[in-house]
Amino acid sequence: MRALALTAKQETTTAVRALWFWVVALALVLAQTIAAQARPESFADLAQKVSPAVVNITTSTMVAANTDTMPMVPEGSPFEDFFREFRDRNNGGEGQPRRTSALGSGFVISEDGFIVTNNHVIESADEIIIEFYEGGELQAEVIGTDPKTDIALLKVVADGPLAFVSFGDSDTARVGDWVMAMGNPLGQGFSVSAGIVSARNRALSGTYDDYIQTDAAINRGNSGGPLFNMDGQVVGVNTAILSPNGGSIGIGFSMASNVVTRVVEQLKEFGETRRGWLGVRIQDVTDDVAEAIGLDEARGALVTDVPEGPALEGGMKSGDVILSFDGKDVQDTRGLVRRVGNAEVGKAVRVVVFRDGKTQTLKVTLGRREEAEGTVPAAQTDEGEEVAPSERDVLGLTLSEMTDELRQQLDLGPDAEGLVVRDVDVETEAYEKGLRGGDVITEAGQQSLSTVDDFETRIEDARDAGRKSLLLLVRRSGEPRFVALSLGEE
């Protein structure tokens, strides 16, 4: 009986070991399957699926002949006629215009022939030819352009429905996700490259920049082409590269699809963009600025100026910190600018601001940015009785009270008030933070200034309130900004 019991126990152990072996084997198979899904063996199926909607774009432009290419020779020299004949043969005659061409990429977004590309691909073009992957060419017309995001919308008329691709949600793209770029690099024709999302929310130089950075090879000629996710959706429009030699070094930038779709919708509907306009000048809130105004943390957008416009009509003031716009928190100026720009013109929005140590909700009806841009009021000057200004050194600043002579010297209006910075001690924090002679300090502690005594009073008030710094509103050439200066020891 004992022998039989041992045998049964051994059989059970063997069965458990066998089961464990199969569990481990199954786990390894599942791990390999997941790894295979994370790293596709081939992009061929995806490329085949989306290629028919990707196009090459050829543009041509008439430019004036270059009449400055003839070498400098003495007037009347026998070489003068020789070089003129050589230039005329190459230019088709003196003063004759010549046609230049450029290459780019794009993609079809609807079966009725709407095509998206970069504005710089078709800018100033006299003729735009669309070449399709499966053969054939069509001439395109420009529906609208947006230089701020470098996006253009074209339209072709075809005999039948065209293959097209759809936009995806660029906000779901994660760093490390696979992406595939298509286009016409260096004029070599249809080409595919693959890589990953290297970074998101990159800003280059534009107000509305929101770029996806990728290491998928992007070269000249790829501009305007699509950046696909693995579902075949467009998550970006290839726009720029960072390169010391003009070729791809693995740092390419695609304008995020969530920016592009908004622009395309407006270009399709209106032929132009219509962005919301709040009507304020703003700057980021730094740690020292937050401390100076009693804000719990550095967040929001600090209003430096409120000219005539929607914000002024809604009761906003210089020195307010915008914490929320249309129900969404504001982290910094870049986020606010994009959110306002994406808002509907004429929409009444609620704006939460931090003012005098507490929050306040304002209601602002947005204007249109395109109508407001470039409207800078001309500065006025006035001549009056000269008064010897009072000067004093405070916080490393040599300050002078405003006079009519100073208003004229600084090209200020007749009603301009504040303290003029005559000089700045180069060894002080004021100099490090960019204050210079000619600046005008109009507010301290979010209260207006007219005399140096006012300024010193604001310093004492801040110290009595336990503040470590004082917030100054500084204007230079009419442009305002806030600067927080440490008060130091008394």
C-alpha positions as CSV (number, residue, x, y, z in Angstrom):
1,M,0.0,0.0,0.0
2,R,2.8,2.4,0.8
3,A,4.4,1.8,-2.5
4,L,1.2,2.5,-4.3
5,A,0.8,5.8,-2.3
6,L,4.3,6.9,-3.3
7,T,3.6,6.1,-6.9
8,A,0.4,8.2,-6.9
9,K,2.3,11.1,-5.3
10,Q,5.0,11.0,-8.0
11,E,2.4,11.0,-10.7
12,T,0.7,14.0,-9.2
13,T,4.1,15.9,-9.0
14,T,4.8,15.0,-12.6
15,A,1.4,16.3,-13.7
16,V,1.9,19.6,-11.9
17,R,5.3,20.0,-13.5
18,A,3.9,19.3,-16.9
19,L,1.1,21.8,-16.3
20,W,3.6,24.4,-15.1
21,F,5.7,23.8,-18.2
22,W,2.7,24.5,-20.5
23,V,1.8,27.6,-18.5
24,V,5.3,29.0,-19.0
25,A,5.3,28.1,-22.7
26,L,1.9,29.8,-23.2
27,A,3.2,32.9,-21.4
28,L,6.2,33.0,-23.7
29,V,4.0,32.7,-26.7
30,L,1.8,35.5,-25.5
31,A,4.8,37.7,-24.8
32,Q,6.2,37.1,-28.3
33,T,2.7,37.9,-29.8
34,I,2.5,41.2,-27.8
35,A,6.0,42.1,-28.9
36,A,5.2,41.3,-32.5
37,Q,2.1,43.6,-32.3
38,A,4.2,46.4,-30.7
39,R,6.8,46.2,-33.5
40,P,5.3,45.4,-36.9
41,E,7.2,43.1,-39.1
42,S,6.3,45.2,-42.1
43,F,4.6,48.5,-43.1
44,A,3.7,47.1,-46.5
45,D,0.0,46.6,-45.9
46,L,-0.4,50.1,-44.4
47,A,1.6,51.7,-47.2
48,Q,-0.5,49.9,-49.8
49,K,-3.7,51.0,-48.1
50,V,-3.0,54.7,-47.9
51,S,-0.7,55.3,-50.9
52,P,-3.5,56.1,-53.4
53,A,-4.5,59.2,-51.3
54,V,-1.0,60.6,-51.2
55,V,0.0,63.0,-54.0
56,N,3.1,64.7,-55.4
57,I,2.7,68.5,-56.0
58,T,4.6,70.4,-58.7
59,T,4.3,74.2,-58.8
60,S,5.6,76.7,-61.3
61,T,6.1,80.4,-60.9
62,M,7.1,83.1,-63.3
63,V,9.9,85.3,-62.0
64,A,11.7,88.2,-63.5
65,A,15.0,87.6,-65.2
66,N,18.1,88.2,-63.1
67,T,19.8,91.2,-64.8
68,D,22.5,91.3,-62.1
69,T,24.4,88.2,-63.2
70,M,26.7,89.9,-65.7
71,P,30.2,90.3,-64.2
72,M,31.3,93.9,-63.5
73,V,33.3,95.1,-66.5
74,P,34.3,98.6,-67.5
75,E,31.7,100.5,-69.5
76,G,32.7,100.3,-73.2
77,S,35.0,97.3,-72.7
78,P,35.0,94.8,-75.5
79,F,34.0,92.2,-72.9
80,E,30.7,94.0,-72.2
81,D,29.0,92.8,-75.4
82,F,30.3,89.3,-74.9
83,F,28.9,88.9,-71.4
84,R,25.6,90.5,-72.5
85,E,25.2,88.0,-75.3
86,F,26.0,85.1,-72.9
87,R,23.4,86.3,-70.4
88,D,20.7,86.8,-73.0
89,R,21.2,83.3,-74.4
90,N,20.6,81.9,-70.9
91,N,17.7,84.1,-69.9
92,G,16.0,84.1,-73.3
93,G,16.7,87.8,-73.8
94,E,17.4,90.7,-71.5
95,G,14.4,91.4,-69.2
96,Q,12.6,88.3,-70.2
97,P,10.9,86.5,-67.2
98,R,11.6,82.8,-66.7
99,R,9.6,80.0,-65.1
100,T,10.8,78.2,-62.0
101,S,9.3,75.0,-60.5
102,A,9.2,73.5,-57.0
103,L,8.2,70.1,-55.6
104,G,6.2,69.1,-52.5
105,S,3.7,66.6,-51.2
106,G,0.1,66.5,-50.1
107,F,-2.9,64.1,-49.4
108,V,-6.5,63.9,-50.5
109,I,-9.0,64.2,-47.6
110,S,-12.3,63.8,-49.5
111,E,-13.5,61.8,-52.5
112,D,-14.6,65.1,-54.2
113,G,-11.0,66.3,-54.4
114,F,-10.0,68.4,-51.4
115,I,-6.2,68.2,-50.8
116,V,-4.1,69.4,-47.8
117,T,-0.5,70.5,-48.2
118,N,1.9,73.2,-46.7
119,N,1.4,76.8,-47.6
120,H,5.0,77.2,-48.4
121,V,4.7,74.5,-51.0
122,I,2.2,76.5,-53.1
123,E,2.9,80.0,-52.0
124,S,3.0,82.5,-55.0
125,A,2.6,79.6,-57.5
126,D,1.0,80.4,-60.9
127,E,0.2,76.8,-61.6
128,I,-0.2,73.7,-59.3
129,I,-0.1,70.2,-60.7
130,I,-1.2,67.2,-58.7
131,E,0.3,63.9,-59.5
132,F,-1.5,60.8,-58.2
133,Y,0.2,57.6,-57.0
134,E,-1.7,55.4,-59.4
135,G,-1.0,57.7,-62.3
136,G,-2.6,60.8,-63.9
137,E,-2.3,64.5,-63.2
138,L,-4.8,67.2,-62.4
139,Q,-4.5,71.0,-62.0
140,A,-5.5,72.3,-58.6
141,E,-6.9,75.6,-57.4
142,V,-6.2,77.2,-54.0
143,I,-9.2,77.3,-51.7
144,G,-7.4,79.0,-48.9
145,T,-4.2,79.3,-47.0
146,D,-3.1,79.9,-43.4
147,P,0.6,81.1,-43.1
148,K,0.4,81.0,-39.3
149,T,0.2,77.1,-39.3
150,D,1.7,76.8,-42.8
151,I,-1.4,74.9,-44.1
152,A,-3.1,75.2,-47.5
153,L,-6.3,73.7,-48.9
154,L,-6.4,72.8,-52.6
155,K,-9.2,71.4,-54.8
156,V,-9.1,69.3,-57.9
157,V,-12.0,68.2,-60.2
158,A,-11.8,64.5,-61.1
159,D,-14.0,62.3,-63.3
160,G,-14.9,60.1,-60.4
161,P,-14.5,59.7,-56.6
162,L,-10.9,59.9,-55.3
163,A,-9.2,57.7,-52.7
164,F,-8.8,59.7,-49.5
165,V,-7.5,59.4,-46.0
166,S,-9.0,60.7,-42.7
167,F,-7.5,62.7,-39.8
168,G,-6.8,61.0,-36.5
169,D,-6.6,62.5,-33.0
170,S,-3.1,63.7,-32.6
171,D,-3.6,64.1,-28.8
172,T,-3.7,60.3,-28.5
173,A,-0.3,60.0,-30.1
174,R,2.3,58.9,-27.5
175,V,6.0,59.3,-27.4
176,G,7.3,56.0,-28.7
177,D,4.4,55.2,-31.0
178,W,5.1,54.0,-34.5
179,V,4.4,56.5,-37.3
180,M,4.9,56.4,-41.1
181,A,5.7,59.4,-43.4
182,M,4.9,59.5,-47.1
183,G,5.8,62.1,-49.8
184,N,8.1,63.1,-52.5
185,P,11.5,63.6,-50.9
186,L,14.0,65.5,-53.0
187,G,11.8,65.0,-56.0
188,Q,12.4,61.3,-56.2
189,G,8.7,60.4,-56.3
190,F,6.5,58.5,-53.9
191,S,8.4,57.3,-50.9
192,V,7.7,55.8,-47.5
193,S,9.7,56.2,-44.3
194,A,8.9,54.9,-40.8
195,G,9.9,55.9,-37.3
196,I,8.5,56.8,-33.9
197,V,7.0,59.9,-32.2
198,S,10.1,61.4,-30.6
199,A,8.3,64.2,-28.8
200,R,5.0,66.1,-28.7
201,N,3.8,69.7,-28.4
202,R,6.9,71.2,-29.9
203,A,6.9,74.9,-30.7
204,L,9.1,76.3,-33.4
205,S,8.3,79.9,-34.1
206,G,4.6,80.4,-34.7
207,T,1.8,81.5,-32.3
208,Y,-0.2,78.3,-32.9
209,D,2.6,75.8,-33.2
210,D,1.9,72.3,-32.0
211,Y,4.3,70.0,-33.7
212,I,4.9,66.2,-33.4
213,Q,8.6,65.5,-33.6
214,T,9.5,62.2,-35.3
215,D,12.7,60.4,-36.4
216,A,11.0,59.1,-39.6
217,A,13.1,60.4,-42.5
218,I,11.7,63.7,-43.8
219,N,13.6,65.6,-46.5
220,R,13.0,68.5,-48.9
221,G,10.0,67.6,-50.9
222,N,8.3,65.8,-48.1
223,S,6.7,69.1,-47.1
224,G,2.9,68.9,-47.0
225,G,2.9,65.1,-46.9
226,P,1.0,63.0,-44.2
227,L,2.3,61.4,-41.1
228,F,0.2,58.3,-40.4
229,N,-0.4,56.3,-37.3
230,M,-0.7,52.5,-37.4
231,D,-4.4,52.8,-38.1
232,G,-3.8,54.7,-41.4
233,Q,-5.0,58.0,-39.9
234,V,-3.2,61.3,-40.5
235,V,-1.9,62.6,-37.2
236,G,0.4,65.3,-38.7
237,V,1.4,67.2,-41.7
238,N,5.1,67.1,-42.4
239,T,6.4,70.6,-42.4
240,A,10.0,71.1,-41.2
241,I,13.3,69.5,-40.4
242,L,16.1,70.4,-38.1
243,S,19.3,69.8,-40.1
244,P,22.8,71.4,-40.4
245,N,23.1,70.1,-44.0
246,G,19.6,70.3,-45.5
247,G,19.1,66.5,-45.2
248,S,17.3,64.3,-42.7
249,I,19.2,63.7,-39.4
250,G,16.2,62.2,-37.7
251,I,14.6,65.4,-36.4
252,G,11.5,66.2,-38.3
253,F,8.3,68.1,-37.4
254,S,4.7,67.5,-38.4
255,M,1.9,70.0,-37.5
256,A,-0.5,68.1,-35.3
257,S,-3.7,67.0,-36.9
258,N,-5.9,68.6,-34.2
259,V,-4.6,72.0,-35.3
260,V,-4.8,71.2,-39.0
261,T,-8.4,69.9,-38.9
262,R,-9.6,73.2,-37.4
263,V,-7.8,75.2,-40.0
264,V,-9.0,73.0,-42.9
265,E,-12.7,73.3,-41.7
266,Q,-12.4,77.1,-41.8
267,L,-10.6,77.3,-45.1
268,K,-13.3,75.0,-46.6
269,E,-16.1,77.0,-45.2
270,F,-14.8,80.6,-45.5
271,G,-11.7,80.4,-47.7
272,E,-9.8,82.0,-44.7
273,T,-9.3,81.5,-41.0
274,R,-11.5,83.1,-38.4
275,R,-9.8,82.9,-35.0
276,G,-11.1,84.2,-31.7
277,W,-9.6,87.3,-30.2
278,L,-9.6,88.2,-26.5
279,G,-7.7,91.5,-26.8
280,V,-5.0,91.3,-24.2
281,R,-1.2,91.3,-24.0
282,I,0.0,88.5,-21.7
283,Q,3.1,86.9,-20.2
284,D,3.8,83.7,-18.3
285,V,3.5,83.7,-14.5
286,T,6.9,83.0,-12.9
287,D,7.5,81.8,-9.3
288,D,8.6,85.3,-8.2
289,V,5.6,86.9,-9.9
290,A,3.2,84.4,-8.2
291,E,4.8,85.2,-4.8
292,A,4.6,88.9,-5.4
293,I,0.8,88.9,-6.1
294,G,-0.1,86.2,-3.6
295,L,-1.0,83.4,-6.1
296,D,-0.5,79.9,-4.7
297,E,1.5,78.6,-7.6
298,A,3.0,79.8,-10.9
299,R,0.1,79.2,-13.4
300,G,-2.2,81.1,-15.7
301,A,-1.5,84.0,-18.0
302,L,-0.6,87.4,-16.6
303,V,-2.3,90.3,-18.4
304,T,0.2,93.1,-19.0
305,D,-2.1,95.4,-21.1
306,V,-5.7,95.6,-22.1
307,P,-6.2,97.8,-25.2
308,E,-9.5,98.6,-26.8
309,G,-11.3,95.3,-27.5
310,P,-13.4,92.5,-26.1
311,A,-11.4,92.0,-22.8
312,L,-11.6,95.7,-21.9
313,E,-15.3,95.7,-22.6
314,G,-15.6,92.6,-20.4
315,G,-14.0,94.4,-17.4
316,M,-10.5,92.8,-17.6
317,K,-7.6,94.8,-16.1
318,S,-3.8,94.9,-16.4
319,G,-2.4,92.8,-13.6
320,D,-5.2,90.2,-13.8
321,V,-4.1,86.5,-14.0
322,I,-6.3,84.5,-16.3
323,L,-6.7,81.1,-14.6
324,S,-9.6,79.7,-16.7
325,F,-11.0,80.3,-20.2
326,D,-14.3,79.0,-21.3
327,G,-14.4,76.3,-18.6
328,K,-10.9,75.0,-19.0
329,D,-7.8,75.7,-16.8
330,V,-5.1,77.9,-18.2
331,Q,-1.5,76.7,-17.5
332,D,0.5,79.2,-19.5
333,T,0.3,81.8,-22.3
334,R,0.9,79.4,-25.1
335,G,-2.1,77.3,-24.1
336,L,-4.3,80.3,-23.7
337,V,-3.4,81.7,-27.1
338,R,-4.3,78.4,-28.8
339,R,-7.5,78.0,-26.9
340,V,-8.7,81.6,-27.7
341,G,-7.7,81.1,-31.3
342,N,-9.7,77.9,-31.6
343,A,-12.8,79.6,-30.0
344,E,-15.7,80.7,-32.2
345,V,-15.7,84.4,-33.2
346,G,-18.6,86.2,-31.4
347,K,-18.9,83.6,-28.7
348,A,-19.5,84.8,-25.1
349,V,-17.1,83.0,-22.8
350,R,-16.5,83.0,-19.1
351,V,-13.0,84.0,-18.0
352,V,-11.8,83.4,-14.4
353,V,-9.2,85.9,-13.3
354,F,-7.1,86.3,-10.1
355,R,-7.3,89.9,-8.9
356,D,-6.5,91.5,-5.5
357,G,-6.0,88.1,-3.8
358,K,-9.2,86.5,-5.0
359,T,-10.8,85.1,-8.1
360,Q,-13.4,86.8,-10.2
361,T,-15.4,85.6,-13.2
362,L,-15.8,87.9,-16.3
363,K,-17.9,87.4,-19.3
364,V,-16.2,88.3,-22.6
365,T,-17.6,88.3,-26.1
366,L,-14.7,87.3,-28.4
367,G,-13.7,89.3,-31.5
368,R,-11.9,88.2,-34.6
369,R,-8.1,88.1,-34.5
370,E,-7.6,88.7,-38.2
371,E,-9.5,92.0,-38.0
372,A,-7.6,93.2,-35.0
373,E,-4.0,92.4,-36.1
374,G,-1.9,95.4,-37.1
375,T,-4.1,98.0,-35.3
376,V,-1.5,99.8,-33.2
377,P,-2.5,103.3,-32.3
378,A,0.0,106.0,-33.3
379,A,1.9,107.6,-30.4
380,Q,1.1,111.3,-29.8
381,T,3.5,113.9,-28.5
382,D,2.8,117.2,-26.8
383,E,5.0,120.1,-26.0
384,G,4.6,121.8,-22.6
385,E,6.3,123.5,-19.8
386,E,9.5,121.8,-18.8
387,V,9.8,120.8,-15.2
388,A,13.0,119.6,-13.6
389,P,12.4,115.9,-12.8
390,S,13.1,114.5,-9.3
391,E,15.5,111.6,-9.4
392,R,16.2,108.9,-6.7
393,D,17.9,105.5,-6.5
394,V,15.6,102.7,-5.5
395,L,16.3,98.9,-5.8
396,G,19.2,99.5,-8.1
397,L,17.2,101.8,-10.3
398,T,17.8,105.5,-10.9
399,L,14.2,106.8,-11.2
400,S,12.9,110.1,-12.5
401,E,9.3,111.4,-12.3
402,M,7.6,112.0,-15.7
403,T,7.8,115.3,-17.4
404,D,6.6,116.6,-20.8
405,E,10.2,116.7,-22.0
406,L,10.6,113.0,-21.1
407,R,7.3,112.2,-22.8
408,Q,8.6,113.8,-26.0
409,Q,12.0,112.1,-25.8
410,L,10.5,108.7,-25.2
411,D,7.7,109.2,-27.9
412,L,5.0,108.8,-25.3
413,G,1.5,110.2,-25.3
414,P,0.6,113.5,-23.5
415,D,-1.2,111.5,-20.7
416,A,1.6,109.0,-20.1
417,E,2.3,108.5,-16.4
418,G,4.8,106.6,-14.4
419,L,8.5,106.7,-13.4
420,V,11.2,106.8,-16.0
421,V,14.3,104.6,-15.5
422,R,17.3,106.8,-16.0
423,D,19.9,104.2,-15.2
424,V,20.3,100.6,-13.8
425,D,23.0,99.4,-11.6
426,V,24.6,96.5,-13.5
427,E,25.3,94.5,-10.3
428,T,21.6,94.4,-9.2
429,E,18.7,92.0,-9.9
430,A,16.9,94.8,-11.8
431,Y,19.7,94.7,-14.5
432,E,19.6,90.8,-14.5
433,K,15.9,90.9,-15.2
434,G,16.3,93.2,-18.2
435,L,15.4,96.6,-16.9
436,R,17.2,99.4,-18.8
437,G,17.4,103.1,-19.1
438,G,14.4,104.5,-21.0
439,D,11.9,101.9,-19.5
440,V,8.8,103.4,-17.8
441,I,7.5,101.8,-14.6
442,T,3.7,102.6,-14.6
443,E,2.7,100.3,-11.7
444,A,4.1,98.8,-8.5
445,G,2.2,96.3,-6.5
446,Q,-0.6,96.6,-9.1
447,Q,-1.1,100.2,-8.3
448,S,-0.3,103.2,-10.5
449,L,2.7,105.4,-9.9
450,S,3.3,109.1,-10.4
451,T,6.1,109.9,-8.0
452,V,9.1,108.2,-6.5
453,D,7.4,108.6,-3.1
454,D,4.6,106.4,-4.4
455,F,7.2,103.7,-5.4
456,E,8.8,103.7,-1.9
457,T,5.3,103.5,-0.3
458,R,4.5,100.4,-2.4
459,I,7.8,98.9,-1.2
460,E,6.9,99.5,2.4
461,D,3.4,98.1,1.9
462,A,4.7,94.9,0.4
463,R,7.2,94.4,3.3
464,D,4.4,95.0,5.8
465,A,2.3,92.4,4.0
466,G,5.2,89.9,4.3
467,R,6.0,89.9,0.6
468,K,9.5,89.1,-0.5
469,S,9.2,90.8,-3.9
470,L,7.3,93.6,-5.6
471,L,5.6,93.3,-8.9
472,L,6.4,96.1,-11.4
473,L,4.6,96.9,-14.7
474,V,7.3,98.1,-17.1
475,R,6.7,99.5,-20.5
476,R,9.3,99.8,-23.3
477,S,8.5,101.3,-26.7
478,G,4.8,100.9,-25.7
479,E,5.1,97.1,-25.0
480,P,4.2,96.2,-21.4
481,R,5.6,93.3,-19.2
482,F,5.6,92.5,-15.5
483,V,8.9,92.1,-13.6
484,A,9.1,91.0,-9.9
485,L,12.0,92.5,-8.0
486,S,13.2,91.1,-4.7
487,L,12.8,93.6,-1.8
488,G,15.8,92.3,0.2
489,E,16.5,93.5,3.7
490,E,15.3,96.9,5.0
